[in-house]
Amino acid sequence: MPAYHSVFNDDTSVRQVGNMALLPINTKIRGPAPLAADPSQPDIIEESLDLFRANCLFRNFEIKGPADRLMIYLILFISECLTKLAPTPGKPSPGYQEALKLLQTQAVDTFALPGDAGFPLNSLYHPPASRVDADALRSYLTQTRQELAIRLVDRLYPHEQVLGPDGQPTGQVGGRANKPSKWWMSFQKRRFMGRSLSA
């Protein structure tokens, strides 16, 4: 079974920095990302979240376009976020609010860009052509990382269903789960393409 590729690879109208696409996203976070023309359609962040669990099982991935490069970056960032929320001896996984704070901080922390010594995929990415391009890419990635962190926490801590006296779901939505979904956290040690953003 082949890995899943981005549906945005065919969009030739988007700006590229190096060979990474700066695709429109649905967000309320301020930044340079173009807003999606149709907010009801999934964007690259939604696509990355949807494909994360399937794609992180692959060690090899054939890049078919600039949107794939952005998706790879976002999938690696999701892995980094899951590792941040993983329980350690003596420290359980955080609750919803604390997880949101942790991942928002993670999203704006200093990170390497293509061409920097600490960037793990320099063989697959072209560095920005100029300082202006590098600043644009850093701002765009910071904005997408922030939006992704919010959406990831929403998936990790779903609303719990309210149960009636008979033990059956009532259809009402309760509070957030108090620990992250095991269906997501079971993928925390998987490394898409055998890589990590922090290595």
N, C-alpha and C positions, 0 to 999 in steps of 0.2 A: 504494500500500500504506500503510495507516495505521500509526501508531506503536503499540507495545504498552503496555497499561495494567495497573496492579496488580490482582491478583485480590482484594486485601484491601480494595478500595474499599467493598464492600458490608457490611463488618463495622462495625456501628453501636455495638458494645459497647465499643470501645476509647476510651481517653482522648485528647482533643485539646488541644493548646496552640496558641493562635492558630487556624489552620486546618490544622495538621499533625498527623497521627495518630502516637501513641506505641505502636507495635505490639509484640507479643511477639516475642522473638528466642530462638534457641538459642545459648547462650553460657555459658562458665565465668567470664567477666570480671564482676567485681562492679560493680553499678550499679542504677539504678532500673527498668530495662526489665523488664516482666513476662516470665516464662519461657513459652515456647510449650507449649501443652497436649500436643501430640504432636510430640516431637523428630524423628520420622522424616519429617515433612512439611516442605517448604521454607518458610523464613521470608522476610521482606522483604529481608534481606541477600542470600540466595541468589537471590531473584527479580531483584534489582538487578544482580547479577553475571551472571545468565543473559541479561538483556535489554540489558545495557550496549552490546554491539557493534551490535545491531540499532537500538536507540533513538538512539544518538549520531549516527546519520546524519541525523536529523531536526532541522530548524531550528524547526519549529512543533510544538507539543504541546498538545492540548486536555486540560486537567486535569479528570478525572471525579470526583475525591474526595480526601479527606485523605491516603489512602495514596499516591496519585500524587505528592503534594507531598513526602512522605518519599522516595519512589523517585527523584524528580528530584534531591533533595539528595544522595542516596547515589551516583547516577550521576555527578554533578559532582565528588564526592569521589574516585571511581575515576579520573576524568580527571586530577585533581590528583596522585594517587599515581603514575600512569603517567608524567606529566611529571617527577616527582621522580626516577624511576628511569631516565629516558632518558639515553643516552650523550651526552656533549658532547666537543668536540675536546680530546684529551689526557686524557679521563677516561671509561673504559669503563663499561658498566652494572655495578652491583654484583652480587655473588653472593647466594645465598639468605639467609644469616645477616645480612649487611650490609643487604640490602633489608628484611628483617623489622625490624631496628633503626630504619632510616630511616623506614619507614611507621608504626611504633609511635610514634615521636617526632612525626611529622606528625599522627597521630590525636589526640594530647593537646595539641598547640599551640593557642594562643589563636585563636579563630575568631569571626566575626560571626554574630549571630542575626537572624532576621527583625525588622525595625524599626531595627536598627543601621545607621549610615551606610555601612558597608563591605559590607553584604549585597547580592549582585547581583540578587536576585529580589524586592525589596520590593514591586513592583507586584502580585505574585501571592500573597504570603504576608501574613497578618495578624500583627502583633507580639504577643508574650505579653501577657496582660491585667495581670499584676502581676509584681513582683520574684520572688515565689515560683515563679510559672509559668516565668519566664525561667531561674531556677536549675534547675528540673526539666527544661526543654528542653535546656539546656546539658549537664547530667549525662547525659541520655538519648542525645543526639547524640555525646557523647564515648565512651560505651560502645559505641554502634553503629559508630562510626568505628574503634575499636580492634578489634572483632570482624571488621569488613569488611577491615581491613588484613591480618589473619592469613589470612583465607580467600583474599584476592586474591593474596598471595604464594604460597600453595599452588597456585593456578592458573597463576601466572606461571612458577613453577619446578617443573614436574611431575617425578615420579620417572622416571628413564630406564630403559628396558628393557635387561635383560642379554641379550647376543647369544651364541649358541653358536658352536662352531668353524666351523659351516657358514654363519655370518652371519645365521641366522634367530633371532627372539626365542625365549627359553627359557621365557617366562612368569614369570620371576623379576623382582622389582622392584629396581632399582639405586639409586644415589644421586640427589640432586637435580640438575637441569640447572644448568650453571654461569652461564648468562645467561638473561634473561627471554624468554618465548615471543614469537617474532616475530608470531604470530597475535593477540597482545594489543597488543604495542608499536606495531603498524601503526596503531592507533587513537588514539595519544597526542595527535595534533594535531587530532583531531576534537573539535568543541565542541558538545555537546548543547544545542539551542536557542540556539546562538551565545553561550553564557555560560560563565563560569568562576567558581569560588568565590573565587579569589584576585584577581579584578578588580572 
